Amino acid sequence: MLFKVSKYIEKLAKKSKAIRKEFYPSKKERESSERSFVDPLLEDKFTPVKGLVHKYPHRVLILLTANCASFCRFCTRRRKKIDLKMNEIKKEDVDRMINYVKSKPSINEVIFSGGDPLVVPNLLIYALKKFERLPQIKIIRVHTKVPVSHPKLLTKKILDAFSKIKKTFYLSIHFEHPDELTPQTIEAIKKLKKTGAILLSQSVFLKGINDSYKVLEELFTKLAELGVRPYYIYHCDLVKGIEHFIVPIEKEIEIMTKLRKNLSGIAFPFHVVDTPNGSGKIPVPLNFWEFKKSYFRDFNGKKIKVY
């Protein structure tokens, strides 16, 4: 996988070991087991049109680019970064996505992700305008790590475009550690709040980075105070080359149970496993209940062994 960090992350990584582990490669990435996948969420299988993933009945995922401001070492879509040119999306591709969505009236939600859609601002603005015009679309979501990885990319042009969205608009920012909440990132959050976007966060449990009650308690508390609602924290996906980041599920449950005892409900995210080679983001129970931690079932009833 390619290596890329912004000057901002380069400077931050000199002060923070957690940030360095997030963005700088290690020899462990060369290791992978037979149980891991290149595409664990089967996104390529559910791609009827280039750049569009239709895995769930009422929503589609729009991947406007495979590129990012900085490359996370635990990226689920690291396969797409091998050939950024091949995964490049153009306006004509967006038009084909529009036609596909119009042919499926049950779709009422679009999620822009990537890569990071904010690194292709002109294409993102074009796509936002096109999809918002569709009467069937009621919810628009944009997922980004730009406020964390390169805050200067959050330009007035992008902010103005977000402000003009009339449909229900959610913006989800990817956070892993309190060290990411720098003055620049906090300022970016304040600017995003002014656009009227409903702000959410997503995180991933990462061994040696945030697999700690203290770290996550600080992160989720600060996010809630800033007006960012912690939404999901994922069990790290079973992707080739990133298995060294996977935290034992028992440890995650222990941390989340302690967090539930001490955090406000608005600061407590869903803890989920995005089913490897299956279907659905499955909520993980807490230790308030007695349950088997070795298996679960996905949305289709398929029995999955916890990794």
C-alpha positions in Angstrom: 0.0 0.0 0.0 1.2 3.5 -0.8 2.3 5.9 1.9 1.0 9.5 2.1 0.7 12.0 4.8 -0.1 15.8 4.8 2.4 18.2 6.2 -0.1 18.7 9.0 0.0 15.0 10.0 3.8 14.9 9.5 4.1 17.6 12.1 1.5 16.1 14.5 3.1 12.6 14.3 6.4 14.0 15.7 4.5 14.8 18.9 2.0 11.9 19.1 2.9 8.2 19.0 -0.7 7.4 18.4 -0.9 9.6 15.3 2.3 8.1 14.0 1.0 4.5 14.4 -2.2 5.6 12.6 -0.5 7.0 9.5 3.0 5.6 9.2 3.7 2.0 7.9 5.2 -0.8 9.9 6.7 -4.2 8.9 3.6 -5.9 10.3 1.6 -4.8 7.2 3.5 -7.5 5.3 1.9 -10.2 7.5 -1.6 -11.6 6.9 -3.4 -14.8 7.7 -5.6 -17.1 5.6 -8.7 -15.9 7.4 -8.3 -12.2 6.2 -9.8 -10.7 3.0 -8.9 -8.1 0.4 -12.5 -6.9 0.3 -14.1 -8.2 3.5 -17.3 -6.2 3.1 -17.9 -7.6 -0.4 -18.3 -4.1 -1.8 -16.9 -5.0 -5.2 -19.6 -7.6 -5.5 -22.3 -5.1 -4.9 -21.0 -2.4 -7.3 -23.5 -2.3 -10.2 -22.1 1.0 -11.5 -18.5 2.3 -11.1 -18.2 4.1 -7.8 -21.6 3.1 -6.4 -22.0 0.3 -3.8 -25.6 -0.9 -3.3 -25.5 -3.4 -0.5 -28.5 -2.4 1.6 -32.1 -1.8 0.2 -32.6 1.9 1.0 -29.2 3.5 0.7 -26.2 3.6 -1.6 -22.5 4.3 -0.9 -20.9 6.7 -3.4 -17.1 6.4 -3.6 -16.0 9.5 -5.4 -12.3 8.8 -5.1 -9.9 6.3 -3.6 -7.5 9.1 -2.7 -7.2 10.8 0.7 -5.4 13.7 2.3 -3.4 11.2 4.3 -3.5 7.4 4.1 -4.6 5.6 7.3 -2.7 2.3 7.8 -5.9 0.5 8.8 -7.9 1.4 5.7 -10.7 -1.0 4.8 -10.4 0.0 1.2 -6.6 -0.2 1.0 -7.1 -2.4 -2.1 -8.3 0.7 -4.1 -5.2 2.7 -3.3 -3.0 0.3 -5.3 -4.3 2.0 -8.5 -5.7 5.4 -7.8 -6.0 6.2 -11.6 -8.1 3.1 -12.2 -10.5 4.1 -9.4 -10.8 7.8 -10.6 -14.4 9.0 -10.9 -15.5 11.5 -13.4 -18.7 13.5 -13.9 -19.9 11.0 -16.5 -19.6 8.3 -13.8 -21.7 10.4 -11.4 -24.4 10.8 -14.1 -24.5 7.0 -14.5 -24.9 6.7 -10.7 -27.8 9.1 -10.9 -29.5 7.0 -13.5 -29.0 3.9 -11.5 -30.5 5.5 -8.3 -33.5 6.8 -10.3 -34.1 3.2 -11.5 -34.4 2.1 -7.9 -37.2 4.2 -6.2 -36.6 2.4 -2.8 -33.3 4.2 -2.4 -33.8 7.3 -0.2 -30.3 7.9 1.2 -26.8 8.5 -0.3 -23.5 8.3 1.5 -20.5 10.0 0.1 -17.2 8.3 1.1 -14.0 7.1 -0.5 -11.1 7.6 -0.1 -12.1 11.0 1.1 -14.7 13.0 -0.9 -13.3 16.3 0.3 -10.1 15.8 -1.7 -12.2 16.1 -4.9 -14.2 19.1 -4.0 -15.4 20.0 -7.4 -16.7 16.5 -8.1 -18.3 16.3 -4.6 -20.1 19.6 -5.2 -21.3 18.4 -8.6 -22.5 15.1 -7.1 -24.2 16.8 -4.1 -26.2 19.1 -6.4 -27.2 16.2 -8.7 -28.4 13.9 -6.0 -30.2 16.6 -4.0 -32.4 17.2 -7.0 -33.7 13.7 -6.9 -37.1 13.8 -5.1 -36.6 10.2 -3.8 -33.4 11.2 -1.8 -34.3 12.4 1.7 -31.0 12.0 3.5 -27.4 12.9 2.3 -24.3 11.9 4.3 -20.7 12.8 3.8 -17.9 10.8 5.5 -14.5 12.4 5.8 -11.3 12.5 7.8 -10.1 15.8 6.3 -10.8 17.9 9.5 -8.3 15.5 11.2 -5.8 14.7 8.4 -5.6 18.1 6.5 -7.9 20.8 8.0 -6.9 23.4 5.4 -8.8 21.4 2.7 -12.0 22.4 4.4 -12.3 25.4 2.2 -15.0 28.2 2.0 -16.1 26.7 -1.3 -16.9 23.3 0.4 -18.5 25.0 3.4 -20.7 27.1 1.2 -21.8 24.0 -0.7 -22.7 22.2 2.6 -24.6 25.3 3.7 -26.8 25.1 0.6 -27.9 21.5 1.1 -31.7 21.6 1.9 -32.2 17.9 2.5 -31.3 16.3 5.9 -27.5 16.4 5.9 -25.2 14.4 8.1 -21.5 14.8 8.2 -19.4 12.0 9.8 -15.8 12.7 10.8 -13.4 9.8 11.5 -11.6 10.1 14.8 -9.4 7.6 16.6 -7.6 9.4 19.4 -7.8 12.6 21.5 -4.5 13.8 20.1 -6.4 14.5 16.8 -8.4 17.2 18.5 -6.0 20.0 17.8 -6.9 23.7 17.7 -7.1 23.4 13.9 -9.4 20.4 13.9 -11.6 22.0 16.6 -11.8 25.2 14.4 -12.8 23.0 11.4 -15.6 21.4 13.6 -16.9 24.8 14.5 -17.0 25.8 10.8 -18.9 22.6 9.9 -21.5 23.2 12.7 -22.3 26.6 11.1 -23.2 24.9 7.8 -26.2 23.3 9.5 -24.8 19.8 9.1 -25.6 17.2 11.8 -22.2 16.1 13.0 -21.4 12.5 13.8 -18.1 10.6 14.4 -16.9 7.1 13.6 -14.0 5.4 15.1 -12.2 2.0 14.9 -10.8 0.0 17.8 -7.0 -0.1 17.1 -4.5 -2.1 19.1 -1.8 0.1 20.7 -3.7 3.3 19.7 -7.0 3.6 21.4 -7.7 0.2 23.0 -8.0 1.9 26.4 -10.8 3.1 28.5 -9.0 6.3 29.4 -8.3 7.2 25.7 -11.8 6.6 24.5 -13.4 8.3 27.5 -11.5 11.4 26.7 -12.2 11.2 23.0 -15.9 10.7 23.2 -16.4 13.2 26.0 -14.6 15.9 24.1 -16.5 15.1 20.8 -19.8 15.4 22.6 -18.8 18.7 24.1 -17.9 20.0 20.7 -21.3 19.0 19.3 -20.1 15.9 17.5 -22.2 12.8 18.3 -20.1 9.6 18.6 -22.0 7.3 16.3 -20.0 4.1 15.6 -16.9 2.4 16.9 -16.0 -0.6 14.8 -14.2 -3.8 15.6 -11.3 -3.5 13.1 -12.1 -5.1 9.7 -10.5 -8.4 8.8 -8.4 -6.9 5.9 -5.1 -8.3 4.7 -2.2 -6.3 6.0 -4.0 -4.7 9.0 -4.7 -7.6 11.3 -2.1 -6.4 13.7 -4.5 -3.6 14.6 -7.3 -6.0 15.7 -8.2 -5.8 19.4 -9.6 -9.0 21.0 -13.4 -8.6 21.1 -13.4 -9.4 24.9 -11.2 -6.4 25.6 -13.4 -4.2 23.5 -16.5 -5.3 25.3 -14.8 -4.7 28.7 -13.9 -1.2 27.7 -17.3 -0.4 26.2 -19.1 -1.7 29.3 -17.0 0.6 31.5 -17.7 3.5 29.1 -21.4 2.9 29.3 -21.3 3.1 33.1 -19.6 6.5 33.0 -20.5 8.3 29.8 -23.6 10.3 28.9 -25.8 8.5 26.3 -25.0 11.2 23.7 -21.2 10.5 24.2 -21.6 6.7 23.8 -21.3 5.2 20.3 -22.7 1.9 18.9 -20.0 -0.8 19.1 -20.3 -2.9 15.9 -18.7 -5.6 13.9 -19.1 -5.0 10.1 -19.6 -8.6 9.2 -16.6 -10.1 7.3 -17.7 -11.8 4.1 -21.3 -11.3 5.3 -24.0 -8.7 5.7 -24.6 -6.0 8.2 -23.1 -3.9 11.1 -23.9 -6.1 14.0 -24.2 -4.4 17.5 -21.9 -6.0 20.1 -23.6 -6.6 23.5 -22.1 -5.4 26.7 -21.1 -7.4 29.8 -24.4 -6.5 31.5 -25.7 -9.5 29.7 -24.5 -13.1 29.5 -23.8 -14.1 26.0 -21.4 -16.1 23.8 -18.5 -14.0 22.6 -17.2 -16.5 20.0 -20.1 -16.3 17.4 -22.8 -14.0 16.2 -25.3 -13.9 13.3 -25.4 -11.4 10.5 -28.5 -9.7 9.0 -29.1 -12.8 6.9 -28.9 -15.2 9.8 -25.5 -16.5 8.8 -23.4 -17.7 11.7 -20.1 -15.8 11.9 -17.1 -16.7 14.1 -15.6 -13.7 15.9 -12.1 -12.9 14.8 
